[in-house]
């Protein structure tokens, strides 16, 4: 969760604690008790959403790392096939045109080229193997294509989970703020003549501000040279 979200989450926890400590002061099953119970559910939901957000962020980072590894492996495959096809073109002119490397760093273009390489190299596999390519080079290529597709999918899934959980956190916090505003009126009415408990409530229901960053110190003026 972001800093502001964390601070409101912490405030909800404090308000829940206030409700637990003073439950006996309110009518059993009354509005205040129901609101405190609802806020307890909000805290549980936020804990779950925060865990999902962290998990999604971790999955996205893992997907990014795995995607980079899969990209390198796939590009190595294509470069090897391209190099070999250029050698084969000495005897079969034009064959290298089927195995041109994609330009740029676009992963979808890389995947498209890899699929084309796999299809075009299949009927020529004996020639590639005769140039000391591994006998299972097409199997390796198709495996690396699959790995690349899986890495892209996993990264996208992690990003999606992270974004979805972040939106759920915002919605849940909004619900919690409505509950706290309702409770504020009830608690202030209940403890109108109890300043100590009101002070406790004010402290519990207050959302702390983020600490201000110190402004960078102004550079000191240069010391004038001695006369």
N, C-alpha and C positions, 0 to 999 in steps of 0.2 A: 504494500500500500504506500501511497505517497504520504508526505509529511502531514499535510492537513487532514487526510483521511485517518492516519494513525492517531492524531490528537483527538479527533472526534470519537474514534473507537475507544480510546482511553477514557474520555469523558463518559461515554455510555457505561463503561465498566464501573466507574465511580458512582454514577447515579444508580446503577443496579445494586451496588453495595449499600448505598444509602437506603434503598427500598428494603433490602434484606434486614438491615439493622433496625428499621422503624416500622416494620410490617404491622406490629401490634397496635400502632397508633391509628390505623385506618380500618374502616368497616370491612369485615371478612367478605370477600367476594365483591367488594365495591369497585368503583371505577378506578381508584388509585391502585388497588391491588392488581387489577387486570392490566393496567398500563405498565406497571413495573414488570409483570410477567411477560407482556409483549416485548418490552425492552430487553429482557433476558434472552428472548428468542432472537432479537436483532443482534445481540452480541455473539450468539452461537453462529448465526448466518455469516456475520462478518469474519469470524474465525475460519469458517469453511471456505468462504470466497477468497480470503487472503492466501490460504493454503493452495487453492486452485490457481491463483494468479502466480504464485511463486513457482509452482510446478510447471505451469505453462511457459513461464519465462525460462526456466531451466531446460525444458524440452526444446524451445526455440534455439537456445544457445548450443545445445547438443546437436541439433539439426544443422546449424550453421557450420559447426566444426566438421561433422560427418559429410556435409555437402562439399566442403572444400577438399576433403580427402578423396571423395568419389569423383569430383571434377578433375583432380590431378591424375587419378588412375585412368579415367576415360580419355583424357587428352593424350596421355602416354600411349594408349592403345592406337588412337588415330594417327599419331605421329609415326609410330612404327609401321602401320599399314601404308601410310602415305610415302614414307621413305622407300619401302619395299616396292610399291607400285611404280615409283619413278625408275627404279632399277629394272623392273619388268618391262617398262615402256621402251627400253633399248631393243627388245625383240618384238614387242607388241605395241607399236606406236599408238598413242591416244589412251591407253589403259589407265594412265595416271590421272586423266581428266575425271574419272569416276571417283577418285579418292582425294579430292581437294580439301584441305583443312578449312574449317569455318573461320571467318574473320571475327575479330573482337572477342569479348568475354561473356557473351550472352549464353546462359546455360541451356535455354530451349533450342538455340541454334546448334549448340554442341550435341544435344541429344538427337536432334533431327539428322545431323551429319552422321552420328554414330549408328543410328538405325539404317541409314542409307548404306554406310560402309558394310554393315553386317549382311544386308541383302545382296549387295553387289559382289562381296567377297566370297559368298557361299559357293557359286559355281566355279570360282577360281582358286578354291582353297588348296588344291594340289600344287598349283604354281607358287602360291605363297609359302607353302610348307617346303617346297624345293629350295626356297631361298632362306632356309633355316628358321622360318617362323615356327613356333611351337605347334604341335599337331592339334592342340585344343585352343588355338588362339581365338576362334570364333566363339567357343563356349565362354572363354574369359571375357571377350568383348560383350557378349549378351549379359553376363553376370554383372559387369560394371555398369551397363545401361540400367539394369534393374536396381542396382544399388543407388545410382544417381537419382532415379525416379523416387525411390523410397526416401532418400534424404531430403529431397525437395518437399515431398508430402509431409514428412515428419516436422520439418521446420515450419511449414505453413500451418500445420495443426497446432503446434506450440504457440505460435503467434496468435492464432484464432482463440485458443483457450485463454491466453493471457488477456487479450482485449475483451473477451466476453466476461471474464471474472472482474476486470476493472469496471466495466459498465454495471455489473451486478453490485459491486461495492458502492458505487455512486447512488444507485437506487435504494439500497438498504440503508445507507447513511441518511438519505432524505427522509425515509420512513422513521428512522430513529429520532431525527431532529423534530419531527412533528410530535412524536410521543413526549419528548422532553419538554417542548413548549406547553403541551397540555398539562403535564405534571407540574410545571413551574407554577401555574395558577393555583392548582390544588394544594401543593405544598405550602405556598405562601399564605393561602387562606387558613390552612390547618395550624400553622405555627405563627400566626400573626403576632401573638404575644410571647413568643419564645425566640428571642433574638439569637441565642446560642445555636439552636437547631437550624434557624434560618441561615446563619453564617455557615454552618456545616453544609447546608443545601447549596448555597451560593458557590462555595468552594468546589463541591462535587459536580455541579452542572456547568461550571465555567470551562470553556475551551481555551486552552493556553495558546498564546500566539507563538509563531516560530521565532526563534532568536534572531535579532537583526545582525546582519553581517557588518563588521567594522569596515568603515571606509578606508581605503589605502592611505597610508600616511603621505603627506605632501613631501616632495623631495626638498631636502634642506638646501638653502642658498649657498652657492660656492663661497669659500672663504677668500676675501680679496687679498691680493698679493701684498706682502709687507713693503712699505715705502723704501 
